[in-house]
Amino acid sequence: MKNLLMTAMVAAAIVGCSTQKAETETTGAQQLAARLDSLQQKGIMFGHQDDPFYGLTWEYQNDSSDVKNVCGDYPAIMGFELGGIEMGEAKSLDSVPFTRITQEIINHYNRGGIITISWHPRNPVTTIDGGGPAGQKFPEGTAWDVTDSTVVKKILPGGEYHAKFQTWMQRLSDFLATLKTADGKKIPVMFRPWHENSGSWFWWGEKLCTVDEYKALWNLLQDKLKADGFDNLVWAYSPGCQDGLTPERLLDRYPGDDRVDMLGLDGYQWKPEEKDAFVARTKQNLEVLCKVAKEHGKIAALTECGMKNLTQPDWWTTTLLPAVKDYPISYLLVWRNYKDEWFGPSPSKPDAAYFKEFFADEKTLFLNDIK
């Protein structure tokens, strides 16, 4: 990251260079990294998963957003999920058409926003080619299928499912190639694969592969996408929040400074009575995260967080903001609003008034704050 930021700053500062020349000397990833670093000095950007697709009372309305409908502005960061692209399917695991994902990524970039992408590919060992069961929350063959404890080993070079996974990576690559502006410029995005690896609910989790196998999986995907020319990806490494997090534990499966641009953590509060524990854990974890990120020259972020269904309506101002405001993180992202499970604000819910206070706080940044 030090190299990324230095290259971007040097290119921008060369006396006499035209804007066009400066742009040719930095990649999309370097430009985004420099922007993230600059904005972090200003405050904490707010992000929301699947923000423009649906809310609690609407679906697929152009230019709609539960966040915007509450506070009058879009999130600075929008998160998008690509699970299902590996199967050649038309819709993601969240039932969003991939063509719509492409369009909304372009829309948010054009309005000045920043994009982050996650990928929860199916289990390549237990999923049947051509599809799998649908209609269940965690059907056989999804990213949450951990019935085979050797998936990662089997898709690495020499493994019996390596060729299959190569096809899956190519389909991901083909999708990423659609993320371009009208004039053909690659849109810079934060890419966050293989996340929450410190848990064991995904087939790439801690108990499902060795440290070396996890790193080899990371390298396999990264080498593929870099070879395909994707110099517009800021690579984010994000295990889960943990009680008593240490630097050693945070970096347990860390692929290396040459392969990671951002250090993040995912952490949720599930019940109102967990408020104090959530605040204490988040503060302790962010203290470690920010210290390690600074030492390694990386951007720090709370890459996922939230309280399911906001059963504590004042969560935004009495819990989340106090937990994060004193730490130099680039952004935080809450998960999606969808039917019976939501994590963002909604005009139809009691937390909306408190979210407006959260929005008005000088520490939080939304779209109009970063343009």
N, C-alpha and C positions, 0 to 999 in steps of 0.2 A: 504494500500500500504506500510505503514511503516513496518507492519508485514511481508508482502511479501518480501520486499527488505532485511530486517534484517535476515529473515530465510535463504535467498539465500546466503547472505554474510557470515553468521556464518558457514553454511555448507561448503562453499568453503574454509574457513580459518582454519578449525580444523586441528591442527598439526597432521601429521601422517595418515590422512584419505586418502584413495585411491580415485582416480577420480570416480571409480565405486560406492563407498560408498557415496560420496558427491552427486552424481546424484540421488541415491535412497532416499536421505533425502530432496530433493526439488522437487516440482512439475514442470511440464512444464511451467505453468503460472508464477511461482516464478522465474524460470530461465530466461524467456523472460522479465519479469519486471526488473530484475537486469541488463540484457543486454541493455534494453531501457534506463535505468537510466545512465548506463556507457556511452553509445553512445551520449546521450544528452549533456554530458560534452564536446564532440568533435565537434558537429555541429548539423545542422538540416537535417534529412534524407528526401530525395525526394521520393514521392510515386505517382503512376499512376494507375487508375482504369482500369481493363480489359486489361492490357498492353500486355500480350502475345497472345491474341486471334485474334486481328485485328487492322489495322491502316487505314489511309486514302486511301492507294493504295493497300492493301493486306488483306487477311483473312486466318487464320489458317495455317500459314507457321511455321514449326518447328523452334524454337529458334529465332523468329523474334520479333521485338519490335520497335515502332516508336521512343521511347526514345533512345534505343541503336543505331538505325540507324542514329540518329542525332549526338550523343555525344560519341558513342563507348562503353557505359556501360549501364547496366540495372538499373532501379530504385532500390533503397534500399528496398522500400516497394511496394508490389503489392496488389491492392484491388480487391476483388471478391464478387459477388452478388448472393444470394441464393433465391431470390424471384421466386416462382414457385415450389420449392421443396415440399412445403406443400400440393400441389395438386397431388403429385405423378407423375409430368410431367418429360419428358426426358430432357427438356431444360429450362434454366432460363428465367426470364422475358426479358432478353437481348438476347434471342435466342442462348445462349451458352449451349452446352450439359453438363450436370452435370458430366459425366465421364471425359470430357476434363477439367472441373474446378478442379476436384480432381487431375488429372495428373499434371496440371500446378502449383497447390499449392505445390505438392510434389517436382516438378522440382525446384521451386524457393527456397524452404527450403533447398534442397540438394546443391544448388549453394551458399548458405550462406545468402539468403535474408530473409525478414520478411513479414508476411502475415497479412492482415486485412480483415475481412468479414463483410458485411452488409446483412440485410434481410428485404426485402419489401414484406411481405406476402399479399396475396389478402385480400379483405374485407370478413371475414368469415360469415357475415350476408347476404350480397348481392350476393355472389358468389354461383352459383349452384354447388352441389357436382358433381365431375367428369369433371369439366372444366368450361369454360366461354368464352365469345366472344373474338376473337383475331383480330389482324390486325389494331387496332386503338392505338393511343398513350396512352390514358388513358381510356380503355374500362371499362364498368360497372363491378364492382367487384374487381378492382385493389386496391392497397394500397392507391391510390389517390381518391378513391370513398368515399366521406364524406356525402352521401345522408342520411345515418342513423347516428344520432349523439350519439347513445348509444351503439356502437359496443363493446367497452372495457367492459362496465358493463355486456353485454350479454355473454361474453366469460369467465368471472371470475367464480369461484366456485359458484354454485347456479343459474347461468345464463342459458338460454335456448340453447345457442350454446357452452357451456363449453365442452361437450363431443367431439364435432366436433373439437374444437381447441386443445384438448388433442391429437387427431389423428394427427393434423398438427404439433404439437411440436414433436411427435414421429418420424415423417418423417424427420424433421430437425435433430433430434438426430441420426437417422440412417445414414444420410449423413455425419455428423460430424465424425462418427465412421470410415469412409473410409479414413480419413486424417491421415495416418500412413506411416512411412518409411518401407522399405523392411524388416527390422528386427522387425517390429511391434511397434516401438516407436511412441506415439502420437505426432503429430506436434503441437507446440504451436502457437496460433494465437490470434490476437486482435479481439474481437467480439463486434460489435457495433449495437445492436438492438435498435429499438424505437427511432431513432435519429430525430433531428429537431423537437422535441416535443414542442418547444416554438412557433412554427407556427401551422397552422390548415389545412394544405394541405394533411396530412395523417390521417387515421382514428383513430390514437392514439394521435392526436395533442391536443393542449391546449384547444380549444373550444369544443372538442369532448369527453373529460373525465375530471373528477375532479383530483386534486392532489393525493388524496388517491387511486383513481382507477388506475392512471398511475403507481404509486409505486407498487400497487398490481399486475399489469400486468408484470412489470419488475421482481418482486419476483417470480411470477408464472413460468416464463420461466427459470429464473436462478435456482430456486429450482429443476425444472425438469432436467435440464442438469447436475447440480451437482450430483443429485441422480443417474444419468446414468453414472457417473464416469468421467465427463469431467473436470479434474483438469488442463487442458492445455489451458484454455481460460482466457485471460486478458480482463476484462469487461470494455468497454468504454462508457461513458455517454457524449452525444454531442448534446446539443441544437444548435440553429442557432445564428449567429452573430446578434447583435442588436444595434441600436443607443443608446448611453448612458447606456451601460450595467453596472449593479451593481452586487456586490457579491450576494445580496439577490435574484436578478432576475436570475442569473446564477444557483443558487441552489434551485430555486423555486420547482422543481419536482425531486430533487436529491434523489435517493433511500437510500443513507446513506454510510458512510465510509466503513462499513463492506460488502457492495455490489458493490462497484465501485473501479476499479483500475486505470482508466485513465479519465481525464477530457478533453473534446475537444470542438471545435466550428466548425460549417460549415458556410462559407461565400464566396460569389461570387461577381465579377464585371461583369456587363452585357454589358456596353457600354463604349467607350473611354472617353466620357465626365464625367464619374463617377469616373475617376482616383483618384482625390484628396479626394473625399468622401470615396472611398474604402480604401485608405491608412490611412486616419484619423480614420475611424471606426475600421479597423483591428488593428491598434496600440492600440487604447483605449481598445478594447475587449481583446487583448492579455495581456495587462497590468493587467486587472482584472483577467483573466483566470490564469495567472502564479502566481499571488499573492494568489489566492484561492487554487490552486493546491499545492503550497508550504505549506500553512497552514494546509491542510488536508493530506499531505503526498502522493499526487497523481502525476502521470505523466501528463504533459500538451502537447496538440497537436492541430494543425489546421487540423482537421480530414477530411474536404473537402474544396476545394477552386478552383478558376480558373476564366478565362475570356473566355466566349463563343466565339469560332472561332477566337480567338486571333486577333481581328480587330485592336488592338494596338500592332503591331509586337514586339516592345521593352518592352512589359509588364513584361517579366521575370526580366529584369535588372533595369528598371526605376520605377516599381510599386511593384511587388511582393517582391523582395529581400529587398528593403528599408522598406517595411511594416513589415517584420518578423525578420530581422537579429539581432535585439537587444533584442530579447525575448528568454528565455530558453525553447523553445518547442522541443519536441522529433522529430516530423516530420510534414510535410505538404503533402497532397495528392490532386492532380488535377484529375478531372473526365475523362471519357474515350474519346478516339478518334473513332468516328463512323460516317461515311458518311457525312451528312450535319450538324452535331453538334459535335464539338471536343473542347478539353480543354488542351491537351498535345501538345508537339512539333511534327513536321513532316518534313522530308527532303524536302517535296514538297511545304512548306509554308515559307513566308518571316521571320517568327519569329525564324527559325532554327538557324540563326547566333547569335541571342541574347541569345538563349537557351544555346549555347556553352559557352558563357560568364558566364551565370548563373551556368552551370556545373563546370566551372573552378574556381569559387569563393571558397575560403577556408572555407566558412561557410556552403556550401551545401555538403551533403554526398550521394553518390550513392553506388551501390553494392560493388565495389572494395574497397571503403573506410571503409566498415563495416565488411568485412570478416575476 
